[in-house]
Amino acid sequence: MIKMPLSIIVLLVLLTISIDSFTQINFEKGYFIDNNDVRIECLIKSKGWKNNPVEFEYKLEEGAESKKGLLIDVREFGIIGGVKYVRMTVDVDHSSQEIGHLGINKEPLWINEQLFLKVILEGKSALYGYDTPDLKRFFYSVSNLPVQQLVWKQYLSVQGEILTNNKFRQQLWTDVRCTDTKEESVKALRYYEQDLIRYFKKYNNCFGGESVNHNAKTGHSFIAIKIMYGINYSSASIGNVLDKHNAVYNNCIGFTTGLDLEFHLPYNKNKLGIIITPTFHSFKTTSENKNSTLEYNTIEFPVGVRYHSYLGKDFNLFIDFSFIPNSSLKLRNTINFKKGYYYNNSDPLNLNASPTYAIGLGVNYKRLGAEIRYFGQRGILIDYSDWLSHYKRISMVIGYRLFKSK
């Protein structure tokens, strides 16, 4: 039987994380401005921040010791051609956005804070963003007005109905409006980043000014599709609980092919991805006692997550974890017994597998990829109460990337 101890799996995970922690590719050319308005060129560790940072890591030059830039010491920092953050003291609405924790108060719950706001768009008017695990807020500034939050808040009526305070539309109508802006277009605005970017860009263009979109240069999601080919090394065993009929199938070599669809999330330098890997598996083998033949052909639909460790522009290691449901496209899956060996006229057993999981470790270089996948033990005779069964496999696959979205 195929065995992969939990300690080996943990070791693979720790190895990938360790390699990633020592990778220096995340340090990119940047700058920060201190409290004395001195601009300091440096290398900043880009983490593809999903949430607004309260500090950042930087080096004054390659090979130098890394240091931390703190909120109290830095007025502004950014990565050349990428993200930009500015320190602001603003009122932030801390009202809960969770449906189960909405209150009946229509007005924001203001808390005055000093924080790094992410600069989304700059020009005559500017749009900023603030994200935490619990909050998503947008801020704006125009002309000589101080930076303030665009207000959007859900709350409950006395009857328990969910209502929305869309004051941000009135703020835009009052402070950020072209002469030809229609009231209907403002009423149609949603509290979404792309809606607001388009609106602020139009306002800046209205006055003949340019807009610098810092978000257009930062992390974005994309899809990668690979075709995969490989072999399976499998083992299986079955046993009847009512008698002594059993069979062992060891050292089974089979064929596998499929697609690897990965949606790279726009955070942390696209290191994390969601994967769907529809895969065809096939093998046929005879039991060790020569009394039965197992034929297994199926198309599975694993769904999971993948983490990449980038060691260079074209080279990365990755580890992934997938869940494999028992629903699959079963083609020809049977165990056929030698005539006269098993009672009940030696009728074949139809295979149906239980859910399981898979852990993979692989490498990508440009368009090419390779991966070894360990599949957890699963039953293959779950439709039969009087049979016990165990099935494991390891896959070794190579792949070629067919497509990558921009």
Backbone hydrogen bonds, N-H to C=O, Kabsch-Sander energy under -0.5 kcal/mol:
donor,donor_aa,acceptor,acceptor_aa,energy
8,I,5,P,-0.8
9,I,5,P,-1.5
10,V,6,L,-2.6
11,L,7,S,-2.1
12,L,8,I,-2.2
13,V,9,I,-2.0
14,L,10,V,-2.7
15,L,11,L,-2.4
16,T,12,L,-2.1
17,I,13,V,-2.3
18,S,14,L,-2.6
19,I,15,L,-2.5
20,D,16,T,-2.1
21,S,17,I,-2.2
22,F,18,S,-1.2
23,T,19,I,-0.6
23,T,20,D,-0.9
27,F,24,Q,-1.6
28,E,26,N,-0.7
28,E,44,I,-3.1
30,G,42,C,-3.0
31,Y,78,G,-2.1
32,F,40,I,-1.5
33,I,76,E,-3.0
34,D,32,F,-0.5
34,D,38,V,-2.0
35,N,73,D,-0.9
37,D,34,D,-1.8
39,R,37,D,-0.5
40,I,32,F,-3.0
40,I,38,V,-0.5
41,E,39,R,-0.5
42,C,30,G,-2.2
43,L,59,K,-3.2
44,I,28,E,-3.3
45,K,57,E,-2.7
46,S,26,N,-3.5
46,S,44,I,-0.9
47,K,45,K,-0.6
52,N,131,D,-2.3
56,F,69,G,-1.6
58,Y,67,K,-2.8
59,K,43,L,-2.7
64,A,61,E,-2.0
67,K,58,Y,-3.2
69,G,56,F,-3.3
70,L,68,K,-0.6
71,L,54,V,-1.1
73,D,70,L,-1.3
74,V,70,L,-1.4
75,R,33,I,-2.8
76,E,33,I,-1.3
77,F,85,Y,-2.2
78,G,31,Y,-2.1
79,I,83,V,-2.3
80,I,29,K,-2.3
82,G,79,I,-2.8
85,Y,77,F,-3.1
86,V,117,L,-2.3
87,R,75,R,-3.2
88,M,115,L,-2.7
90,V,88,M,-0.6
90,V,113,E,-2.4
92,V,90,V,-0.5
92,V,111,I,-2.6
94,H,92,V,-0.6
94,H,109,L,-2.9
101,H,98,E,-1.9
102,L,99,I,-1.1
106,K,104,I,-0.5
110,W,108,P,-1.0
111,I,92,V,-1.7
113,E,90,V,-3.0
115,L,88,M,-2.6
115,L,113,E,-0.5
116,F,53,P,-0.5
117,L,86,V,-3.1
117,L,115,L,-0.7
118,K,129,G,-2.5
119,V,84,K,-2.9
120,I,118,K,-0.7
120,I,127,L,-2.4
121,L,127,L,-1.9
122,E,212,V,-1.9
126,A,141,S,-2.6
127,L,121,L,-2.4
128,Y,139,F,-2.8
129,G,118,K,-2.4
130,Y,137,R,-2.5
132,T,135,L,-2.5
137,R,130,Y,-2.8
138,F,150,L,-0.5
139,F,128,Y,-1.9
140,Y,148,Q,-2.4
141,S,126,A,-1.7
143,S,124,K,-1.1
145,L,142,V,-2.5
148,Q,140,Y,-2.1
150,L,138,F,-3.1
151,V,149,Q,-0.6
153,K,165,N,-1.8
155,Y,163,L,-2.4
156,L,103,G,-3.0
157,S,161,E,-2.6
160,G,157,S,-1.8
163,L,155,Y,-3.4
163,L,161,E,-0.6
165,N,153,K,-4.0
166,N,164,T,-0.9
168,F,151,V,-2.4
169,R,166,N,-1.6
170,Q,166,N,-0.6
171,Q,167,K,-2.2
172,L,168,F,-2.2
173,W,169,R,-2.2
174,T,170,Q,-2.0
175,D,171,Q,-2.9
176,V,172,L,-1.7
181,T,178,C,-1.3
186,V,182,K,-1.3
187,K,183,E,-2.2
188,A,184,E,-1.3
189,L,186,V,-1.2
192,Y,190,R,-2.2
196,L,192,Y,-2.2
197,I,193,E,-2.7
198,R,194,Q,-2.2
199,Y,195,D,-1.8
200,F,196,L,-2.7
201,K,197,I,-2.5
202,K,198,R,-2.1
203,Y,199,Y,-1.9
204,N,200,F,-2.5
205,N,201,K,-2.6
206,C,202,K,-1.8
207,F,203,Y,-0.9
207,F,204,N,-0.7
208,G,205,N,-1.9
209,G,204,N,-2.4
212,V,122,E,-2.6
213,N,211,S,-0.7
214,H,120,I,-1.4
214,H,212,V,-1.0
215,N,120,I,-1.1
217,K,214,H,-1.0
218,T,215,N,-1.1
222,F,264,H,-1.2
224,A,262,E,-2.5
225,I,403,F,-2.6
226,K,260,D,-2.2
227,I,400,Y,-2.2
228,M,258,G,-3.2
229,Y,398,I,-2.6
230,G,256,T,-2.1
231,I,396,M,-2.0
232,N,254,G,-2.1
233,Y,394,I,-2.8
234,S,232,N,-0.6
234,S,252,C,-3.1
235,S,392,K,-2.1
236,A,249,Y,-2.7
237,S,390,H,-2.0
238,I,247,A,-2.5
239,G,388,L,-2.2
240,N,245,H,-2.5
241,V,386,D,-2.4
242,L,386,D,-0.5
247,A,238,I,-2.3
249,Y,236,A,-3.5
250,N,248,V,-0.5
252,C,234,S,-2.5
253,I,251,N,-0.6
254,G,232,N,-2.3
254,G,252,C,-0.5
255,F,282,S,-2.4
256,T,230,G,-2.1
257,T,280,F,-1.9
258,G,228,M,-1.9
259,L,278,P,-2.2
260,D,226,K,-2.8
261,L,259,L,-0.6
261,L,276,I,-2.7
262,E,224,A,-2.7
262,E,260,D,-0.6
263,F,274,I,-3.0
264,H,222,F,-2.8
264,H,262,E,-0.7
265,L,272,L,-2.5
268,N,48,G,-2.9
270,N,267,Y,-1.0
271,K,267,Y,-0.8
271,K,268,N,-1.1
272,L,267,Y,-0.6
273,G,306,R,-2.5
274,I,263,F,-2.4
275,I,304,G,-2.6
276,I,261,L,-2.5
277,T,302,P,-2.0
279,T,300,E,-2.2
280,F,257,T,-3.6
281,H,298,T,-2.8
282,S,255,F,-2.1
283,F,296,Y,-2.0
285,T,294,L,-2.4
287,S,292,S,-2.6
288,E,248,V,-2.5
290,K,287,S,-1.6
293,T,336,N,-2.7
294,L,285,T,-2.7
295,E,293,T,-0.5
295,E,334,T,-2.9
296,Y,283,F,-2.8
298,T,281,H,-2.1
299,I,329,L,-1.9
300,E,279,T,-2.8
300,E,298,T,-0.5
303,V,323,F,-2.1
304,G,275,I,-2.5
305,V,321,F,-2.1
306,R,273,G,-2.5
307,Y,319,I,-3.0
308,H,271,K,-2.7
309,S,317,L,-3.2
310,Y,308,H,-0.5
311,L,309,S,-0.5
311,L,315,F,-2.0
312,G,315,F,-1.1
316,N,364,N,-2.1
317,L,309,S,-2.3
318,F,362,G,-2.2
319,I,307,Y,-2.0
320,D,360,G,-2.2
321,F,305,V,-2.3
322,S,358,A,-2.6
323,F,303,V,-3.0
324,I,356,T,-2.8
328,S,326,N,-0.7
329,L,299,I,-2.2
330,K,328,S,-1.0
331,L,297,N,-1.9
331,L,329,L,-0.5
333,N,331,L,-0.6
334,T,295,E,-1.7
335,I,349,L,-2.0
336,N,293,T,-2.6
337,F,346,S,-0.5
338,K,291,N,-3.4
341,Y,338,K,-2.6
342,Y,338,K,-0.6
346,S,342,Y,-0.9
346,S,343,Y,-0.7
347,D,344,N,-1.5
349,L,335,I,-2.3
351,L,333,N,-2.1
352,N,380,I,-2.2
354,S,379,G,-2.3
356,T,324,I,-2.1
358,A,322,S,-2.1
359,I,374,Y,-2.6
360,G,320,D,-2.3
361,L,372,I,-2.2
362,G,318,F,-2.7
363,V,370,A,-2.5
364,N,316,N,-2.8
365,Y,368,L,-3.0
366,K,314,D,-2.6
368,L,365,Y,-2.3
369,G,399,G,-1.9
370,A,363,V,-2.3
371,E,397,V,-2.5
372,I,361,L,-2.3
373,R,395,S,-2.8
374,Y,359,I,-3.1
375,F,373,R,-0.5
375,F,393,R,-2.3
376,G,357,Y,-2.7
378,R,391,Y,-1.9
382,I,352,N,-1.7
384,Y,381,L,-1.8
385,S,383,D,-0.6
387,W,384,Y,-1.0
388,L,239,G,-3.2
390,H,237,S,-2.3
391,Y,378,R,-1.6
392,K,235,S,-2.4
393,R,375,F,-0.7
394,I,233,Y,-1.9
395,S,373,R,-2.6
396,M,231,I,-2.4
397,V,371,E,-2.8
398,I,229,Y,-3.1
399,G,369,G,-3.0
400,Y,227,I,-1.9
401,R,367,R,-2.8
402,L,225,I,-2.5
403,F,225,I,-1.6
405,S,223,I,-2.6
